[in-house]
Amino acid sequence: MPSLSRRELIRSASLVGAASAVGASLSVPGRAEAVGMGAIRRSVVFERLHDGYHTFRVPNVIPAPNGDVLCIVNAKIEDPGDFGPADLVLKRSVDGGRTWGPLQVIAAEDGTRMSGSPVVDEETGRIFVVAMRVADHVEGEDILNGTVSPEDAPRPFLTYSDDHGHTWSDWRERELTADIKPAPIRHFVIGPGSGFQLKHGPHRGRLVMPGNHSYLPADGDTPAVVGVHVVYSDDHGQTWQIDGEMGAYSSWDIIPNETTMVERSDGTIYINTRDQHGRAPGNRAATTSSDGGNTFDGPFEIVDDLLTPVVHCSLVEATARGDRSERLVFAGPQHPSSRERLTLRSSFDGGRTWRQGTLVYDGPAGYSEMVKVDDAVLGVAYEGGPWLGDYTGQSYHQRIDFARVPLALLDLPQPRPVTAPDRSGNGLHGIVNGQFETVPGRFGRGLAISGGYVELPADEKILFGDGPFTVATWFRTAHQQLQRIADAYVPGTAPKWQLEVLGTAVRASVYTDTANVTVSAPGNYLDDAWHHLVLTRDSDNTVTFHVDGVARGSESGVAGSVSGGAVVGVRFGARLDGVNNPTVGSLDEILLYDRALNAAEITDLHEGNRIAAGTLVHLPLDQLSRA
């Protein structure tokens, strides 16, 4: 099957997979209850600023031998970032994830960052956790550059429990650095996902855990070589070894990173990795191992029909009564750049192809892990949070939630997306998601958003390249923070354009492959009044920013493509990565042209909504519909 382009994959997923909300959430659980299948039930396991910690990250979830469900996470002490001090902790559920007991510490040490991944030996009943210890002052660049001491560098230790996770051995007593971390390796991680015990084939009984690493080649060339490894034990945890992709990776089209694995019924291991800004259209790649993780059967290959942002995802085998063959389930956010809409997708051919499935949570969602609670229920632990709240940092770092998903829901179609119809005749309808409602607009009706957005899916027509363009919209807000009104093509500052409002100005930025400019218009625009923004680039490569019908500034010589390397389309009301700076207010009358409107046309647009001919996109936002 030919590989899909990134835009083809994104557009197809946008049209079939988005569940959105008008006022209240319209979600899969409500549909399930209507047809008698049961509903997805959620519980909060860990919550930010509770239990004596700042934030909880990176959930692992396993079944204890007695049937309890254990959720093991990194408990961040100071902030939610990847670095800084953290302990390794767990909570227990004795009722299949409906409720959770008190926090319990597995591994902690002053001045360190602890993380870890578990694996259960079902033959002995022992639960192992490989705990990674790093000094809390160490940053990622320190590790990659080799400037950190061996004592402070990533070091794996082993702890275990023989009583279903109630008590644990002293992790300091068993260091595995000499066993599983070869000397050239610098960055070294076990997990983030949980391990498992092989049930089929010649390596039956082997304990396997995924991980990733980087190191510098022997000649000292940079960049660092990256690889995915498998840590395993054939003697019930007495000794541990490492194998996998330990050599130089041969293709920079795919850059393997955090990895998840599952055993197939034929004994092979299916290995799916986060593509760390390589060229996989959906940011996922996969390979297999036929020898229990000793070697990989081939290089990682792009997974055509999975779409996620760059994030850790998870796998589990979850075959249910009535399935025609073995079912593998993949959990991950379903958006190319934003960690949101945690979705389950199923494969019935060992991971070769994937089909759309159940929406677990339509809000912000990050890392996830799954466990089969029983023959009828799949458990999903995930980083999550509200679309908008009184917090700093990423919205998906507010909680660790656990969702009980009836297996009967895995094939239930998702609701069609809510759309803002395009009146240009080009069929470029906006997808509406998050928290929103229709309200009186500047002209007719508009859209109030608070953690919501309108997104134009990727389409060649709205990729302006090195040509002229116009983008126009109305907004109103009284929210006293920086807000992204519009964001195009990619997160960050690669070729794109964007509109923002802050306390003292509105500003338009254009980034090309040859020039970067920002045009600001000072003033108070947080006054809960309607304001009109128009950004143009003409055929002479002059960028002009009009605010409320007046040209407030321009920059000449802004040549080059504004959409080279585009990942997605255009989002109004939030950043494309969905992290910070959402618009909290209202939008109206979104317009795009593939030419620069002249001053008279902009005046007509501002004064009476008299729309010039040749619109590429026109979203009046007067009404919403289901696609």
Secondary structure, DSSP 8 states (H G I E B T S, - for coil): -----HHHHHHHHHHHH---BSSSB--HHHHHHHTTS---EEEEEEETT-TT-SEEEEEEEEE-TTS-EEEEEEEESS-SSSSS-EEEEEEEESSTTSS----EEEE--TTEEEEEEEEE-TTT--EEEEEEEEETT--HHHHHHT-S-TTTS-EEEEEEESSTTSS---GGG-B-HHHH--TTEEEEEE-BS--EE--SSTTTT-EEEEEEEEE--TT--SS-EEEEEEEEESSTTSS-EEEES-S--S-TT--EEEEEEEE-TTS-EEEEEEE-SSS-TTSEEEEEESSTTSS-SS--EE-TT----SS--EEEE---TT-SS--EEEEEE-SSSS-EEEEEEEESSTTSS-B---EEEEEEEEEEEEEE-SSSEEEEEEEE--SS-S-SS-GGGSEEEEEEEEGGGTT------EEE---SSS---EEEESSEEEEE-SSSEEEEEES-EEEE---GGG--TTS-EEEEEEEEE---S-EEEEEESSSTTSSEEEEEEETTEEEEEEE-SS-EEEEEEES---SSS-EEEEEEE-TT--EEEEETTEEEEEES---S-SSTT--S-EEESS-TT-SS---EEEEEEEEEESS---HHHHHHHHHH----S--SEEE--S--EE-
